[in-house]
Amino acid sequence: MRKAFAALAIMGIAASANAQAQSPAPAPSSAASFPAWAYPWAPDFKVAPADDVPRHVPDSTQSFTIAQERNLFFVPDWHPEDHPPMPDVVAHGRMPDVRACGSCHRAEGTGGPENASLAGLPASYIVQQIEDYKSGARKFAGPQRSPSVVMTAIAKASNEDEIKTAAAYFSVLKPKANIKVIETDTVPATQIARVFYMQVKDGGTEPIGERIIETPVDAVQFEHRDTRSQFIAYVPNGSIAKGEALATTGGAGVTTPCITCHGPDLKGVAPIPGIAGRSPSYLVRQLYDFQQHARMGSAGAQMLPVVEKLSHDDMIALAAYAASLMP
């Protein structure tokens, strides 16, 4: 355990010795409460100072330092052979306000539980989302977490050419199957590493309750921004079957079947995005944001009648099912 936490401290995502007490995982939420578990946020999470020691990840000949990895105008490209050349707005952005798209969404658009996977989304959809951020049509129902604040600022500072160039790049990338969905009654103990969950080694287990707990398999690899990072999403027992029923039939009037717009395999029908194989934490946040009228614009208008009757349990089930599919 000491070795694991030392490595995380070097990375800058491990807290001090009392981090777990400072940023515990939210307790299981009830259907009537705000789903705090879906919006992990520990702004006081302690990070170690950045350094210039070269780091490495599996199956890559590249090396980058923590200082480079924390630079939001730089993208650690561990596997350049896996994708086309990044355009400048993705790789470097434009100072002072347009951060490199790939610094958060990664070189291959894989993103993470804290933000969106952009790989394979229709270019027109990506452009529209940026415009919605600009206009204020797309907001957030939860706390003002750093990913949402930074994304809004970037959108407002980006010009038309930068938006179209980034959208075109991410739209041609193939989404990765990097999430394993596991149904369970209990989950490993976790703590919040600022905006995502990480497992506490030898921390025991706890009831999952009405939550999805999504964590990187290797938190250090993920914080290196390695696009080949893998994730586990723990969901309540029975979620996948319930989600499939809702997605394919609408659950006897609870919602509109997802397959109506997103396609029979939920891989999308342009300009409607694919949701198969994407982060279930992110999907729940979007469903809740739609329901709370935080996401408006054209997408909000289409989604509002779909989500208005959904309980939190329904959202969890739909997200679990979608995440369990091949992207």
N, C-alpha and C positions, 0 to 999 in steps of 0.2 A: 504493500500500500504506500509506503514512504517513497519508493522509487517512482510509482505512477504519479503521485502528486508533485514530486520534484520536477518531473518532465512537464507536467501541465503548468507549473509555475514558470518554468523557462519560457513556455509558449505565451504566457500572459493571460491564460484563461482560468488558471487556478487561483482560488482566493487564499487568504491567510488561514491560519489554523482554525479560526472560528467562522469560516465562510458558510458552512452548512447552516449554522444558526442564523447568520445574517440573511441568507437567501434560500429558505426552505422551499421545497416543491409545494404549490398550493394544495390545500386540502380538497378532496373530491367535492365537486359542486353539485347543487341540486338543480332540478330542471327550471326552477323559478329564479335562480340567481345568475349573475354575470359569470360566464365560463372563464374564470381567471386562468385556469390551467392552459387555455389555448393562447394566452397572451403573456408568456413568460417574460418577466422584466425585473432585473435586479441592477439598477443603475449604479449602485455602490459596490458592485462586485470588484474585488481588488485584482489588479493585474501587475505582473512583474514588469520592470523596465525593459524596453526593447534593446536588443544587442545586435552585433554584427557577426555573430557566429554562423557559418553556413549550416543549413539544415537540409535534410533529405527526406524523401518519402519512398515507399516501395515502388519498384519497377520504373524508376525515373533516374536519368543521369544528371538531371538539373540540380542546382542547389540555390537556395535563397535564404536570406537572413530574416529574423523577426522584424527588424526595422523595415525591410522591403515589404514584407507581408502586411504590415499595418499601414502602409502608405496607400491611401485611397486613390492615388493617381498612378498606381502600378498594379499589374496583375501577375502573380507568380504562375507561370505557364509550365507546369510540371510535365505535361504530355503534349507537346506541340504537334506530334504526329497524329493526334486524335481528332484534330479539327482544322478547318481552313485558317489562313492567316487572319488574325484579329484586326479589324479596322481601328484607326487611332482612337476613336471615341470609346471603344470597348477596352482597348489596352491601356490608354493613358488619360482619357477624358480631356478636359480643358480647364486649366486653372482660371479663377480660384474656386468656382462653384460646381462645375460639371465633373464629378468624380468619375473615374473609369468604371464603366458598367460592369466589367468583369471582376472588379475588386470585391464586390458583394455577390454578384450572380455567378462568379467564376468564369474561367476561360471558355467553358463549354456550356454555359447557361444552366448548370445543374442547381445552382442556388443551395438552399438548405432549409431546415424547418423554420428558420427565422424570416425567410423571404420567399420569393417566387422562383420556381424553375421556369426559365424562359425558353429552353430548347424546344423547338418544334412548334411554338405558338405561332398562329398566323401573323404575318407582319402588320396587317391592317389592325388586328386586335391590339398588338403592342403599341402601335402609334396612338390608337384611341385611348388607351389607358394613360399614356403620358399626357395627352391632352386633357383628360379628366383630372389628373393631378394638378395640372396647370390652372384649370378653371375652378378647382375646388369641388367639382362634382364627385371626386373620389376622395373620401376621408376615411377615418378609422374609428370604430366604436370603442376600442379598448384604450389603454394608456398610450401616451405619446412615446412609444418605444423608438429607439434610435433608428432602426431600419425604416420606419414610416416617415420620421422627420427628415432623414437624409434623402429618401426617395422623392419626397415632395419638393425639397430644395433643388435637387438635381433637375427634376422635370421643369420647374419654373425657369431655370437658367439655361436649359438646352434650346438650341435652335432647330429649325425644321430639318435641315440636312443631317444634323447629328442624330436626331430621332429616327429618321428614315433609314440611315445607315446602320444604326444599332439594331433596329427592328429587322432589317433584311438579313443581317448576320445571324441573329439568334433563330430566326424562323427556319433556316435551312439546316440547323443542327438536329441531330437525332436524339430524342430524349433517352436517358439511361434508365434501365431497370435497377434501381439502387435502394429500394425500400422493401424490407421483409415485414409483413404484417402478421402479428402473433396474437391470437385470442387467448385471454387469460383472466383469472380472478385476482391475481396478485402480480405486482411488478417489482423490479429491483428498486431500492431506494435511490432517489435522484436529488440533485441540487440544480439550481439555475446558474448557468455560466453566462450571466448578463442577459442573453436573449434566447438561449436554448437550454435544453436539459442535458445533463451528463450524469452517468451512473456513478454512485458512490461505491467504490470498491469495498467489499466486505461490510456493506451497510445494511444487509438484510433485505427484507421485502416489506411491502405494504399493500393494502387493498387498492385495486385500480379505481374502484368507484365509478363515477360517470365521467371518465376522462379518456383521453388518448395520451400516452406518454411516448414521445418520439425522441430517440437519442441516436447519436452517431455510434457506430460500433467501436471506432477508435477516435476519441475526442481530439487527440493531438493531431492525427492525420487530417481531420476535418478542419481544425483551426489553421493548419498549413494551407488551407484552401485547395486541397487536392480534389480534383473533379472525379476521382475514382473512389471517393469515400462512400461507405455503405451505412445504411441506417436500419434501425429496428423500430417499428411502431407497435406498441402494445395497445390492444383494444379490448373492450369487454367481451366476454363470451357471447356468441350469437350475433355479434355486430355485422359480420360479413353477409350472412344470409338475410338479415333484416334489411341491410342496405341494398342488397341485390333486388329484393322485392320492391322497395321504394323506387329504386332507379329504373326498374323495368315495367312496373305496373302503376306506380304512384301511390300504392298503399291504400286503395279504396277511397280516393279523394283527398288524402293527406297532402299530396303534392302532384305536380305534373311529372310524368316519367322523365328522368334525365336523358334517356335515349332518344326522346323526341327531338331534341336540339343537338345534343352532343354526339349522337350517333350510336348505333347498336353496341359498339365496343367502347364507347366513351372516349374515343380517340379524337373526337372533334370533326366538325364539318365546316370548313372555312366559310365565313370568318369566325365561327364559333369555336372557342379553344377546346382542345382535348384536356380531359381531367384524369384520365387513366394513369395510374402509376405515379401520381404527384403527391407531394407531402400532405398527409391527412391533417396535420396541425394547421397548415396554411389553408386547406379547403374549409375547415370548420370556421376559421376566422372570416373567410370570405362570405360564407353562408350567414354568419351572425351579422357581419357588417351590412349585407344586403337587407336582412330582416330589420335592422335598426335604422335603415335609410341613410347609412353612412356612405354607401356606394350608390350613387345615383347615375346620371348620364344614361346613355342608351342601354348599357348592360344592366344597370339598376332597374330601369323600367321593365325590362324583360324578366328579370329574376324576382322582383318583388312578389308577384302572385305565386311564384313557385315556392318561396321560403316562408310566407306569412304564417302558415299553420305548423311549421316544423318545430318540434320540441328539441331540446339539446340532445336527447338520446337519438332522435332521428338524424340530426346533423352528424353525430358521431358515427352512426351506422352508414350513412351515405359516404362519408369520407373514408371510412375503413374499407368499404367495398371498392370504391374508386381506386384507392391506393394499392389494393391487392391485385389489380389488373396489370397486364403488360402495357407500358406506355406506347 
